[in-house]
């Protein structure tokens, strides 16, 4: 089979496409013929050895994939050959076939195409876990979504609306904000042009926002936190800007606010029943048409490295997908 290989840690341009031996499933594992694999920001970190999970070299990046089960290992009873599944691979997704533990795989609805399924579980799962279990978002509250046109940001916009919040979408260009508006955002802030803190104070009549969903980090964190309301919840989702911000601890003290980490990968492992309930809710919203996943770019497997670069350079609107079969 063909697979994109990381043989030395580095930028996407160091990745190479190789012919490698097809893996075989062991006990508790599935062999998946990959139809599509989505690109997520952690893919750009893991190839540089900057992610919390560090697979040994050489390895195939690709943290999320969807396809058809080809074979199951001993002890697997929840899946059979021919099932359509999405897999949280962490790495291995940018290949024609991948083996993964069955506990990291999920049946997908018949009506959901593979390209959509390949980029659905992680971003929508992260966003719902962040807003429901971690952020305790309530109907009528105000939600600020930073990086609102990226995959997880756009998911947070849609889910925030489903949970009854007023959603303020913040992004770095009019094009990105137009996409957020099309997916339900109530108000928009172009932080490439406008002062984020001042704009938030104006939009909330000085009260501030109840929940901040932040997958960006960097210089946006401080002004966003300073524009929070009493009992606000600041959700630390990721650091797409590249810099991990440092927030002065007097700010949560005087605002009675909380800084809350969101680690969806650990959540689905530690709280499997809650994750399953979240996924059922997401599939139901998708069937109703309330969630409309956006795929802005598709790349063939031969150009998977360019797809990672596209996301790494923050050019993505919604999801970027590598189509494999």
ZATI-573145 format. One record per residue (C-alpha): residue number from 0; z, y, x. Coordinates in steps of 0.1 Angstrom, whole numbers. Example, Ala and Ser with C-alpha at 12.3 -4.5 7.8 and 13.67 -1.06 7.14 Angstrom:
REM residues 2
pt pos 0 w 78 v -45 u 123 $
pt pos 1 w 71 v -11 u 137 $
//
This chain:
REM residues 325
pt pos 0 w 0 v 0 u 0 $
pt pos 1 w -3 v 37 u 10 $
pt pos 2 w 27 v 58 u 15 $
pt pos 3 w 35 v 93 u 28 $
pt pos 4 w 56 v 88 u 59 $
pt pos 5 w 82 v 110 u 76 $
pt pos 6 w 82 v 97 u 112 $
pt pos 7 w 99 v 127 u 128 $
pt pos 8 w 120 v 153 u 111 $
pt pos 9 w 101 v 185 u 105 $
pt pos 10 w 80 v 206 u 82 $
pt pos 11 w 56 v 191 u 56 $
pt pos 12 w 27 v 194 u 81 $
pt pos 13 w 43 v 166 u 102 $
pt pos 14 w 41 v 140 u 74 $
pt pos 15 w 14 v 114 u 76 $
pt pos 16 w -3 v 90 u 52 $
pt pos 17 w 0 v 53 u 63 $
pt pos 18 w -8 v 18 u 51 $
pt pos 19 w 25 v 0 u 50 $
pt pos 20 w 37 v -33 u 37 $
pt pos 21 w 45 v -35 u 0 $
pt pos 22 w 83 v -38 u -6 $
pt pos 23 w 98 v -66 u -26 $
pt pos 24 w 127 v -62 u -50 $
pt pos 25 w 161 v -77 u -40 $
pt pos 26 w 189 v -85 u -64 $
pt pos 27 w 195 v -57 u -89 $
pt pos 28 w 162 v -39 u -80 $
pt pos 29 w 129 v -31 u -96 $
pt pos 30 w 94 v -29 u -80 $
pt pos 31 w 76 v 0 u -95 $
pt pos 32 w 39 v 8 u -94 $
pt pos 33 w 40 v 45 u -92 $
pt pos 34 w 17 v 65 u -115 $
pt pos 35 w 31 v 100 u -106 $
pt pos 36 w 58 v 115 u -85 $
pt pos 37 w 72 v 150 u -89 $
pt pos 38 w 81 v 173 u -61 $
pt pos 39 w 116 v 187 u -60 $
pt pos 40 w 131 v 212 u -36 $
pt pos 41 w 153 v 185 u -20 $
pt pos 42 w 121 v 169 u -8 $
pt pos 43 w 116 v 198 u 15 $
pt pos 44 w 152 v 194 u 28 $
pt pos 45 w 153 v 157 u 34 $
pt pos 46 w 122 v 157 u 57 $
pt pos 47 w 140 v 183 u 79 $
pt pos 48 w 172 v 163 u 79 $
pt pos 49 w 190 v 191 u 60 $
pt pos 50 w 198 v 172 u 28 $
pt pos 51 w 232 v 155 u 21 $
pt pos 52 w 214 v 122 u 20 $
pt pos 53 w 199 v 113 u 54 $
pt pos 54 w 177 v 82 u 54 $
pt pos 55 w 168 v 66 u 87 $
pt pos 56 w 134 v 73 u 102 $
pt pos 57 w 107 v 64 u 93 $
pt pos 58 w 109 v 69 u 56 $
pt pos 59 w 89 v 80 u 26 $
pt pos 60 w 100 v 112 u 8 $
pt pos 61 w 98 v 117 u -29 $
pt pos 62 w 129 v 119 u -50 $
pt pos 63 w 116 v 112 u -85 $
pt pos 64 w 87 v 90 u -98 $
pt pos 65 w 74 v 73 u -129 $
pt pos 66 w 53 v 42 u -134 $
pt pos 67 w 52 v 6 u -145 $
pt pos 68 w 76 v -22 u -135 $
pt pos 69 w 57 v -48 u -116 $
pt pos 70 w 86 v -72 u -107 $
pt pos 71 w 124 v -74 u -111 $
pt pos 72 w 149 v -88 u -87 $
pt pos 73 w 176 v -114 u -95 $
pt pos 74 w 202 v -102 u -120 $
pt pos 75 w 181 v -75 u -137 $
pt pos 76 w 182 v -79 u -175 $
pt pos 77 w 176 v -43 u -188 $
pt pos 78 w 139 v -42 u -175 $
pt pos 79 w 109 v -65 u -175 $
pt pos 80 w 74 v -63 u -160 $
pt pos 81 w 53 v -38 u -179 $
pt pos 82 w 81 v -15 u -189 $
pt pos 83 w 74 v 22 u -185 $
pt pos 84 w 102 v 38 u -164 $
pt pos 85 w 113 v 69 u -145 $
pt pos 86 w 131 v 63 u -113 $
pt pos 87 w 155 v 86 u -94 $
pt pos 88 w 144 v 74 u -60 $
pt pos 89 w 161 v 100 u -37 $
pt pos 90 w 133 v 90 u -13 $
pt pos 91 w 103 v 67 u -15 $
pt pos 92 w 85 v 82 u -44 $
pt pos 93 w 53 v 94 u -26 $
pt pos 94 w 39 v 59 u -23 $
pt pos 95 w 18 v 35 u -44 $
pt pos 96 w 48 v 13 u -50 $
pt pos 97 w 86 v 17 u -46 $
pt pos 98 w 116 v -5 u -49 $
pt pos 99 w 147 v 10 u -65 $
pt pos 100 w 181 v -1 u -78 $
pt pos 101 w 178 v -7 u -116 $
pt pos 102 w 208 v 16 u -122 $
pt pos 103 w 186 v 45 u -110 $
pt pos 104 w 158 v 37 u -134 $
pt pos 105 w 154 v 47 u -171 $
pt pos 106 w 130 v 37 u -198 $
pt pos 107 w 108 v 65 u -209 $
pt pos 108 w 94 v 71 u -244 $
pt pos 109 w 60 v 57 u -252 $
pt pos 110 w 48 v 92 u -261 $
pt pos 111 w 57 v 107 u -228 $
pt pos 112 w 29 v 107 u -202 $
pt pos 113 w 37 v 96 u -167 $
pt pos 114 w 30 v 130 u -152 $
pt pos 115 w 56 v 146 u -175 $
pt pos 116 w 80 v 117 u -171 $
pt pos 117 w 79 v 119 u -133 $
pt pos 118 w 93 v 154 u -134 $
pt pos 119 w 115 v 153 u -165 $
pt pos 120 w 147 v 134 u -157 $
pt pos 121 w 160 v 153 u -127 $
pt pos 122 w 153 v 189 u -138 $
pt pos 123 w 162 v 186 u -174 $
pt pos 124 w 191 v 162 u -166 $
pt pos 125 w 205 v 187 u -141 $
pt pos 126 w 201 v 216 u -164 $
pt pos 127 w 218 v 199 u -194 $
pt pos 128 w 247 v 186 u -172 $
pt pos 129 w 251 v 220 u -157 $
pt pos 130 w 252 v 239 u -191 $
pt pos 131 w 271 v 213 u -211 $
pt pos 132 w 296 v 194 u -189 $
pt pos 133 w 300 v 220 u -162 $
pt pos 134 w 293 v 254 u -178 $
pt pos 135 w 307 v 247 u -213 $
pt pos 136 w 280 v 270 u -227 $
pt pos 137 w 287 v 280 u -263 $
pt pos 138 w 265 v 292 u -291 $
pt pos 139 w 263 v 330 u -290 $
pt pos 140 w 271 v 333 u -253 $
pt pos 141 w 249 v 350 u -228 $
pt pos 142 w 232 v 328 u -201 $
pt pos 143 w 216 v 342 u -170 $
pt pos 144 w 190 v 319 u -154 $
pt pos 145 w 180 v 328 u -118 $
pt pos 146 w 147 v 314 u -105 $
pt pos 147 w 138 v 310 u -142 $
pt pos 148 w 102 v 299 u -136 $
pt pos 149 w 109 v 270 u -113 $
pt pos 150 w 113 v 235 u -126 $
pt pos 151 w 150 v 234 u -131 $
pt pos 152 w 152 v 271 u -140 $
pt pos 153 w 126 v 267 u -168 $
pt pos 154 w 145 v 236 u -180 $
pt pos 155 w 177 v 257 u -182 $
pt pos 156 w 159 v 284 u -202 $
pt pos 157 w 147 v 259 u -228 $
pt pos 158 w 181 v 240 u -230 $
pt pos 159 w 200 v 273 u -231 $
pt pos 160 w 181 v 282 u -262 $
pt pos 161 w 186 v 248 u -278 $
pt pos 162 w 224 v 253 u -272 $
pt pos 163 w 223 v 286 u -291 $
pt pos 164 w 227 v 310 u -262 $
pt pos 165 w 211 v 343 u -255 $
pt pos 166 w 190 v 336 u -224 $
pt pos 167 w 183 v 363 u -198 $
pt pos 168 w 156 v 350 u -174 $
pt pos 169 w 154 v 365 u -139 $
pt pos 170 w 125 v 358 u -115 $
pt pos 171 w 106 v 375 u -87 $
pt pos 172 w 73 v 384 u -104 $
pt pos 173 w 58 v 394 u -138 $
pt pos 174 w 38 v 361 u -138 $
pt pos 175 w 69 v 341 u -135 $
pt pos 176 w 87 v 361 u -161 $
pt pos 177 w 58 v 357 u -186 $
pt pos 178 w 62 v 319 u -182 $
pt pos 179 w 99 v 321 u -189 $
pt pos 180 w 93 v 342 u -220 $
pt pos 181 w 67 v 317 u -232 $
pt pos 182 w 95 v 290 u -229 $
pt pos 183 w 120 v 310 u -250 $
pt pos 184 w 138 v 336 u -228 $
pt pos 185 w 152 v 365 u -248 $
pt pos 186 w 153 v 391 u -220 $
pt pos 187 w 137 v 394 u -186 $
pt pos 188 w 146 v 408 u -152 $
pt pos 189 w 122 v 412 u -123 $
pt pos 190 w 146 v 411 u -94 $
pt pos 191 w 116 v 417 u -71 $
pt pos 192 w 116 v 452 u -85 $
pt pos 193 w 148 v 459 u -103 $
pt pos 194 w 185 v 459 u -93 $
pt pos 195 w 199 v 427 u -107 $
pt pos 196 w 235 v 439 u -113 $
pt pos 197 w 224 v 472 u -130 $
pt pos 198 w 199 v 454 u -152 $
pt pos 199 w 224 v 429 u -163 $
pt pos 200 w 250 v 456 u -171 $
pt pos 201 w 224 v 474 u -192 $
pt pos 202 w 213 v 443 u -211 $
pt pos 203 w 249 v 433 u -219 $
pt pos 204 w 262 v 469 u -227 $
pt pos 205 w 285 v 466 u -197 $
pt pos 206 w 302 v 434 u -209 $
pt pos 207 w 284 v 410 u -184 $
pt pos 208 w 271 v 375 u -188 $
pt pos 209 w 291 v 344 u -197 $
pt pos 210 w 273 v 318 u -176 $
pt pos 211 w 251 v 321 u -145 $
pt pos 212 w 228 v 292 u -137 $
pt pos 213 w 219 v 296 u -100 $
pt pos 214 w 194 v 273 u -82 $
pt pos 215 w 184 v 301 u -58 $
pt pos 216 w 215 v 313 u -39 $
pt pos 217 w 209 v 338 u -11 $
pt pos 218 w 212 v 375 u -18 $
pt pos 219 w 211 v 371 u -56 $
pt pos 220 w 245 v 355 u -58 $
pt pos 221 w 267 v 385 u -51 $
pt pos 222 w 251 v 409 u -77 $
pt pos 223 w 249 v 381 u -103 $
pt pos 224 w 286 v 373 u -99 $
pt pos 225 w 296 v 410 u -101 $
pt pos 226 w 278 v 412 u -134 $
pt pos 227 w 298 v 384 u -150 $
pt pos 228 w 320 v 387 u -180 $
pt pos 229 w 357 v 377 u -183 $
pt pos 230 w 361 v 339 u -182 $
pt pos 231 w 325 v 336 u -168 $
pt pos 232 w 313 v 304 u -153 $
pt pos 233 w 290 v 306 u -122 $
pt pos 234 w 270 v 274 u -118 $
pt pos 235 w 261 v 265 u -82 $
pt pos 236 w 229 v 244 u -86 $
pt pos 237 w 210 v 249 u -54 $
pt pos 238 w 199 v 272 u -26 $
pt pos 239 w 161 v 276 u -29 $
pt pos 240 w 163 v 309 u -11 $
pt pos 241 w 174 v 290 u 20 $
pt pos 242 w 207 v 309 u 25 $
pt pos 243 w 241 v 296 u 12 $
pt pos 244 w 259 v 327 u -1 $
pt pos 245 w 296 v 336 u 5 $
pt pos 246 w 313 v 352 u -25 $
pt pos 247 w 345 v 371 u -19 $
pt pos 248 w 373 v 352 u -36 $
pt pos 249 w 388 v 384 u -50 $
pt pos 250 w 358 v 385 u -75 $
pt pos 251 w 367 v 353 u -94 $
pt pos 252 w 403 v 364 u -93 $
pt pos 253 w 398 v 398 u -110 $
pt pos 254 w 372 v 385 u -134 $
pt pos 255 w 391 v 354 u -144 $
pt pos 256 w 358 v 336 u -136 $
pt pos 257 w 351 v 302 u -121 $
pt pos 258 w 326 v 290 u -94 $
pt pos 259 w 315 v 255 u -105 $
pt pos 260 w 295 v 231 u -85 $
pt pos 261 w 267 v 211 u -101 $
pt pos 262 w 258 v 177 u -85 $
pt pos 263 w 238 v 158 u -110 $
pt pos 264 w 231 v 129 u -87 $
pt pos 265 w 268 v 121 u -84 $
pt pos 266 w 273 v 127 u -121 $
pt pos 267 w 247 v 101 u -132 $
pt pos 268 w 264 v 76 u -109 $
pt pos 269 w 301 v 84 u -117 $
pt pos 270 w 297 v 92 u -154 $
pt pos 271 w 269 v 68 u -166 $
pt pos 272 w 278 v 69 u -203 $
pt pos 273 w 277 v 107 u -204 $
pt pos 274 w 244 v 108 u -185 $
pt pos 275 w 229 v 83 u -210 $
pt pos 276 w 240 v 105 u -239 $
pt pos 277 w 225 v 135 u -222 $
pt pos 278 w 192 v 117 u -216 $
pt pos 279 w 191 v 105 u -252 $
pt pos 280 w 195 v 142 u -263 $
pt pos 281 w 168 v 153 u -240 $
pt pos 282 w 143 v 127 u -252 $
pt pos 283 w 152 v 137 u -288 $
pt pos 284 w 145 v 174 u -281 $
pt pos 285 w 113 v 165 u -263 $
pt pos 286 w 101 v 144 u -294 $
pt pos 287 w 109 v 174 u -316 $
pt pos 288 w 87 v 197 u -294 $
pt pos 289 w 117 v 218 u -284 $
pt pos 290 w 113 v 210 u -247 $
pt pos 291 w 78 v 217 u -232 $
pt pos 292 w 77 v 206 u -196 $
pt pos 293 w 53 v 228 u -176 $
pt pos 294 w 32 v 213 u -148 $
pt pos 295 w 15 v 240 u -129 $
pt pos 296 w -2 v 220 u -101 $
pt pos 297 w -13 v 185 u -95 $
pt pos 298 w -20 v 170 u -61 $
pt pos 299 w -34 v 135 u -51 $
pt pos 300 w -13 v 113 u -28 $
pt pos 301 w -35 v 124 u 1 $
pt pos 302 w -23 v 159 u -3 $
pt pos 303 w 14 v 152 u -11 $
pt pos 304 w 25 v 171 u 21 $
pt pos 305 w 7 v 202 u 8 $
pt pos 306 w 25 v 197 u -25 $
pt pos 307 w 59 v 198 u -7 $
pt pos 308 w 48 v 229 u 11 $
pt pos 309 w 38 v 245 u -22 $
pt pos 310 w 73 v 240 u -36 $
pt pos 311 w 90 v 249 u -3 $
pt pos 312 w 72 v 283 u -3 $
pt pos 313 w 84 v 289 u -39 $
pt pos 314 w 49 v 291 u -53 $
pt pos 315 w 56 v 266 u -81 $
pt pos 316 w 57 v 276 u -118 $
pt pos 317 w 74 v 248 u -136 $
pt pos 318 w 67 v 214 u -119 $
pt pos 319 w 44 v 202 u -92 $
pt pos 320 w 33 v 166 u -95 $
pt pos 321 w 16 v 141 u -71 $
pt pos 322 w -7 v 118 u -91 $
pt pos 323 w -9 v 84 u -75 $
pt pos 324 w -26 v 60 u -99 $
//
